[in-house]
Amino acid sequence: MNASILNELRNIVGKDYVMSEKEDMIIYASDATMFDHWPDAVVQPASRDEVVGIVKVAAKNNIPLTGRGAGTCLSGGAIPLKGGIVVDMARMDRIRKIDAANKIAIVEPGVITFELASQAAKLGLLYPPDPSSWKESTLGGNVAECAGGPKGVKYGITRNFVLGLEVVLPDGSVIETGNAVDGEMCGPDWTASKKDNTGYLREFGRCCEYSK
Ligand SMILES: Cc1cc2nc3c(=O)[nH]c(=O)nc-3n(C[C@H](O)[C@H](O)[C@H](O)COP(=O)(O)OP(=O)(O)OC[C@H]3O[C@@H](n4cnc5c(N)ncnc54)[C@H](O)[C@@H]3O)c2cc1C
């Protein structure tokens, strides 16, 4: 990657959070699959605005982008198959708020799944999605993979617990989906609909009963 693009990225996230040397990027070339491919650079944003800046640089220069949580996925999704920039969410790891009364959490994408479940449990709440990688995996990665786990059969999987998303689009614009209300929503439901998914789970439950 040419020096001027690397400098643009350093101006956005700080010089300590841009990697382009092979020895620094080795873990970003693979995930939990057997495949690997090297990125040209790895950046570690700390905020939504920094992600927007990175996406705009990539769009302007026609550079592929690959998001990355903990790199535990089994789909190859975190591998930068066409090179380009890996956006590592490790620094966006804050639980902004757990609203116990309304049973809603606002989190950044790099929060470790187990950390949210643990903090929720301290308030007497259950965050069920528990992929077996949950002590390492991130909520952003769980959303992208729609991760489930042992509790999924009873409680549902990640999509059943996502009420809304803040999404940076490929041109750097930002949209918000869903809202912080657990129930009927107004307008298009770009986030997976809880109602539909509860329906799906009911179907699944009935299938199980019929097969007895
Ligand atoms: C030992 C082990 C056990 C597992 N057990 C289960 C299981 O029981 N159930 C199950 O469903 N899965 C399981 N998985 C796979 C599971 O999907 C992943 O572990 C987890 O969801 C991925 O999270 P991650 O943070 O590691 O994401 P990564 O692997 O880093 O990324 C996964 C995908 O998400 C994208 N992504 C990550 N963060 C963002 C972001 N902020 N914005 C946009 N895209 C993003 C990446 O580009 C990639 O496509 C397991 C994996 C392992 C290694």
The ligand as an ORCA input file, in Angstrom:
! r2SCAN-3c Opt
* xyz 0 1
  C     -13.941    -22.920     18.931
  C     -15.074    -22.219     18.203
  C     -16.362    -22.470     18.561
  C     -17.421    -21.846     17.885
  N     -18.691    -22.126     18.273
  C     -19.723    -21.588     17.627
  C     -21.059    -21.907     18.026
  O     -21.287    -22.654     18.969
  N     -22.060    -21.319     17.327
  C     -21.835    -20.472     16.287
  O     -22.779    -19.955     15.692
  N     -20.589    -20.171     15.902
  C     -19.530    -20.696     16.539
  N     -18.266    -20.391     16.149
  C     -18.119    -19.445     15.053
  C     -18.637    -18.086     15.475
  O     -19.459    -17.512     14.446
  C     -17.590    -17.097     15.679
  O     -16.714    -17.608     16.668
  C     -18.026    -15.698     16.087
  O     -19.365    -15.334     15.825
  C     -17.171    -14.748     15.293
  O     -16.909    -13.629     16.066
  P     -15.524    -12.884     15.879
  O     -15.548    -11.687     16.747
  O     -14.387    -13.815     16.068
  O     -15.637    -12.414     14.369
  P     -14.569    -12.555     13.196
  O     -14.205    -13.978     12.997
  O     -13.482    -11.600     13.416
  O     -15.436    -12.037     11.980
  C     -16.561    -12.756     11.547
  C     -17.249    -11.994     10.416
  O     -17.765    -10.807     10.944
  C     -17.284     -9.676     10.226
  N     -17.183     -8.618     11.218
  C     -16.602     -8.669     12.439
  N     -16.794     -7.529     13.103
  C     -17.505     -6.727     12.274
  C     -18.011     -5.407     12.381
  N     -17.853     -4.686     13.493
  N     -18.697     -4.911     11.351
  C     -18.900     -5.637     10.232
  N     -18.437     -6.886     10.059
  C     -17.755     -7.415     11.077
  C     -15.970    -10.134      9.627
  O     -15.639     -9.408      8.464
  C     -16.298    -11.567      9.303
  O     -17.005    -11.633      8.077
  C     -17.170    -20.961     16.807
  C     -15.847    -20.703     16.448
  C     -14.813    -21.329     17.125
  C     -13.405    -21.041     16.715
*
